[in-house]
Amino acid sequence: MNATKTILALALAAGLSACSNADQAQNSAQEAANSAAEAQQAADSAAATGDMAAAQSAQAATEAADAAADAASQIAGQAMGADGDMTRREDLADSAEKAADAAEQAQDAAEEANAAADGRNNTDGE
């Protein structure tokens, strides 16, 4: 009886972990998409100042953020489909998080370029 309960508990924990990794990957993909959108706002603001060098830098950073967001989204899709392979799901969730971090860094670069152009700032605190 105790062995059965232990096996059941382990199976439940494994299932929850698998869902958690897929959810983590989805959350990372959403964060990356948000960073790409905010990078685009910064690029638009830099362009509105007329400072073409800053606008081009911000746009390049936006494109990098978009690419990272696309990667995070594709990785999250793979994590959702990695049935039964917890190690793969964990690796994919970690990769999606790294892609989201890259998108956030690109967003920061776009915002820095916008600030250099004295563009309008994003005031949402992120």
Disulfide bonds with the S-S distance in Angstrom:
none
